[in-house]
């Protein structure tokens, strides 16, 4: 699998590149956002982005460009700045995971493995129907009579989790562990934020709020 890693700390980037290479990932490093932007259309499996970069182009700018291009690549971002602010902004833009600096190379590799495992394509098409929605799990597409609905990777993972557990109630922490992974350390408020966006894009989803507990899809 192919990874693009954008990090202006050259010593750190070389350490991470070696760790990823040991796991069999083909990793290309960019030390500034401007150079990375020149490769925004390249077919890669994942981008790892530092938020604060040397130059005018930030990690946020790269995430926005990837989403505008409808890139299927997974996105992880890192930052040493205000963690809550960066986390919320990055997840709102559609990234799949967040890792605060300083972090251990091993933790980053484990996060990468978890993300890429979730998005590995299947060899057979699986289609789920719900109300007017036709959800192609393999192609990660949602169709209605009006056309396609575009979801971020995390929004799609949350949708899929609910569809495969209809009528079953889950606490926020359970949803967090299933969608973000057991290695995610952060507030469960991201569940509420992601659910709000999913409801906005797919208003016919009958997701019930169980006050003081969590949610379930009916």
C-alpha positions as CSV (number, residue, x, y, z in Angstrom):
1,X,0.0,0.0,0.0
2,X,1.1,3.5,-0.8
3,X,1.3,6.3,1.8
4,X,2.2,10.0,1.4
5,X,3.6,11.6,4.6
6,X,3.8,15.4,4.9
7,X,6.0,16.5,7.8
8,X,8.5,19.4,7.9
9,X,10.5,17.9,10.8
10,X,13.1,16.0,8.7
11,X,14.5,13.8,11.5
12,X,11.0,12.8,12.6
13,X,9.8,12.1,9.1
14,X,12.8,9.8,8.4
15,X,12.1,7.8,11.6
16,X,8.5,7.4,10.7
17,X,9.3,6.5,7.1
18,X,11.6,3.7,8.3
19,X,8.9,2.4,10.6
20,X,6.3,2.3,7.9
21,X,8.8,0.7,5.4
22,X,9.4,-2.1,7.9
23,X,5.7,-2.8,7.8
24,X,5.7,-3.0,4.0
25,X,4.2,0.4,3.2
26,X,5.6,2.3,0.3
27,X,6.0,5.8,1.9
28,X,6.9,9.1,0.2
29,X,7.8,12.0,2.4
30,X,7.1,15.7,1.6
31,X,8.6,18.4,3.8
32,X,6.3,21.2,2.8
33,X,2.7,21.6,1.8
34,X,3.4,23.2,-1.6
35,X,5.3,20.2,-2.8
36,X,2.6,17.8,-1.5
37,X,-0.1,19.8,-3.3
38,X,1.6,19.0,-6.6
39,X,0.7,15.3,-6.0
40,X,-2.8,15.8,-4.8
41,X,-4.2,13.7,-7.7
42,X,-1.8,10.8,-7.3
43,X,-3.4,7.4,-6.5
44,X,-2.4,6.7,-2.9
45,X,-4.0,4.7,-0.1
46,X,-3.4,7.2,2.7
47,X,-2.1,10.7,3.6
48,X,-0.5,11.5,6.9
49,X,-0.4,15.2,7.4
50,X,1.1,17.6,9.9
51,X,-1.2,20.6,10.5
52,X,1.5,23.2,10.9
53,X,3.9,23.2,7.9
54,X,6.7,25.4,6.7
55,X,5.3,27.7,4.0
56,X,1.9,29.0,3.1
57,X,0.1,25.6,2.7
58,X,-1.1,23.9,5.9
59,X,-2.3,20.4,6.5
60,X,-5.8,21.8,6.6
61,X,-5.4,23.1,3.1
62,X,-4.3,19.7,1.9
63,X,-7.3,18.0,3.5
64,X,-9.6,20.5,1.9
65,X,-8.0,19.9,-1.5
66,X,-8.3,16.1,-1.1
67,X,-12.0,16.4,-0.3
68,X,-12.6,18.8,-3.2
69,X,-11.0,16.2,-5.5
70,X,-13.2,13.4,-3.9
71,X,-10.0,11.5,-3.1
72,X,-10.7,8.0,-1.8
73,X,-7.5,8.1,0.3
74,X,-7.7,7.8,4.0
75,X,-6.4,10.8,6.0
76,X,-4.6,11.0,9.4
77,X,-3.4,14.3,10.7
78,X,-1.0,15.2,13.5
79,X,-0.4,18.5,15.4
80,X,1.4,19.9,18.4
81,X,-0.9,22.9,18.7
82,X,-4.2,23.2,20.6
83,X,-5.3,19.6,20.5
84,X,-9.1,20.1,20.9
85,X,-9.3,22.8,18.2
86,X,-7.1,20.9,15.7
87,X,-9.0,17.6,16.4
88,X,-12.4,19.2,15.9
89,X,-11.4,21.1,12.7
90,X,-9.6,18.1,11.2
91,X,-12.5,15.7,11.8
92,X,-15.0,18.2,10.6
93,X,-13.0,18.4,7.3
94,X,-13.3,14.6,6.9
95,X,-10.1,13.1,8.2
96,X,-10.1,9.6,9.6
97,X,-7.9,9.9,12.7
98,X,-5.9,12.4,14.8
99,X,-2.6,11.9,16.6
100,X,-1.2,14.5,19.0
101,X,2.5,15.3,19.1
102,X,4.7,14.0,20.6
103,X,3.7,10.5,19.6
104,X,5.5,7.2,19.4
105,X,6.3,5.8,15.9
106,X,4.8,2.5,17.0
107,X,1.5,4.1,17.9
108,X,1.3,5.9,14.5
109,X,2.0,2.5,12.7
110,X,-0.8,0.8,14.7
111,X,-3.2,3.6,13.8
112,X,-2.2,3.4,10.2
113,X,-2.8,-0.4,10.2
114,X,-6.2,0.0,11.8
115,X,-7.4,2.6,9.3
116,X,-6.2,0.8,6.2
117,X,-7.6,-2.5,7.4
118,X,-11.1,-0.9,7.7
119,X,-10.9,0.5,4.1
120,X,-9.5,-2.5,2.4
121,X,-11.9,-3.3,-0.5
122,X,-13.9,-6.6,-0.6
123,X,-14.0,-8.9,-3.6
124,X,-17.8,-9.1,-3.7
125,X,-20.4,-6.3,-3.8
126,X,-22.5,-5.9,-0.7
127,X,-25.6,-3.7,-1.1
128,X,-27.8,-2.6,1.8
129,X,-31.2,-1.0,1.3
130,X,-32.7,1.4,3.9
131,X,-35.7,3.6,3.1
132,X,-34.8,5.3,-0.2
133,X,-31.1,4.7,0.2
134,X,-29.1,2.0,-1.6
135,X,-25.8,1.6,0.1
136,X,-23.0,-0.2,-1.8
137,X,-20.7,-1.3,0.9
138,X,-17.9,-2.4,-1.4
139,X,-17.8,0.7,-3.5
140,X,-18.7,2.9,-0.5
141,X,-21.5,4.6,-2.5
142,X,-24.9,5.8,-1.5
143,X,-27.6,6.3,-4.2
144,X,-31.0,7.8,-4.0
145,X,-33.5,8.8,-6.7
146,X,-31.9,12.2,-6.6
147,X,-28.4,10.9,-7.2
148,X,-25.3,10.1,-5.1
149,X,-24.8,11.2,-1.5
150,X,-21.1,11.9,-0.6
151,X,-19.9,10.9,2.9
152,X,-16.5,11.1,4.5
153,X,-14.9,7.9,5.5
154,X,-15.9,8.3,9.1
155,X,-19.5,9.2,8.2
156,X,-19.7,6.1,6.1
157,X,-18.2,3.9,8.9
158,X,-20.7,5.3,11.4
159,X,-23.6,4.6,8.9
160,X,-22.4,1.1,8.3
161,X,-22.1,0.4,12.0
162,X,-25.7,1.4,12.6
163,X,-27.0,-0.5,9.5
164,X,-25.4,-3.7,10.7
165,X,-26.9,-3.2,14.2
166,X,-30.4,-2.0,13.5
167,X,-32.6,-1.7,16.6
168,X,-29.6,-2.1,18.9
169,X,-28.8,0.7,21.3
170,X,-25.2,1.7,21.9
171,X,-23.5,4.1,24.3
172,X,-21.3,6.8,22.8
173,X,-18.2,5.1,24.1
174,X,-19.1,1.8,22.3
175,X,-19.7,3.8,19.1
176,X,-16.4,5.5,19.5
177,X,-14.5,2.2,19.9
178,X,-16.2,0.6,16.9
179,X,-15.8,3.5,14.5
180,X,-12.6,5.2,15.7
181,X,-10.9,2.1,17.1
182,X,-9.8,1.1,20.6
183,X,-6.6,3.2,20.3
184,X,-8.5,6.4,19.9
185,X,-8.0,8.8,22.9
186,X,-10.4,11.7,22.9
187,X,-13.7,13.1,23.8
188,X,-16.9,11.1,22.9
189,X,-18.3,14.4,21.7
190,X,-16.9,13.6,18.2
191,X,-19.7,11.0,18.0
192,X,-22.4,13.7,18.4
193,X,-20.7,15.9,15.8
194,X,-20.3,13.1,13.3
195,X,-23.9,12.0,13.8
196,X,-25.2,15.5,13.3
197,X,-23.5,15.6,9.9
198,X,-24.8,12.2,8.9
199,X,-28.3,13.1,9.8
200,X,-28.0,16.3,7.8
201,X,-26.9,14.4,4.7
202,X,-29.3,11.4,5.1
203,X,-32.4,12.9,6.8
204,X,-34.4,9.7,6.3
205,X,-32.2,7.7,8.7
206,X,-34.3,7.1,11.8
207,X,-31.5,7.4,14.4
208,X,-33.1,7.6,17.8
209,X,-31.4,9.6,20.6
210,X,-31.6,7.8,23.9
211,X,-31.0,10.6,26.4
212,X,-28.4,9.8,29.0
213,X,-27.3,6.7,27.1
214,X,-26.6,6.9,23.4
215,X,-28.2,6.1,20.0
216,X,-29.8,3.4,17.9
217,X,-31.0,3.1,14.4
218,X,-34.7,2.0,13.9
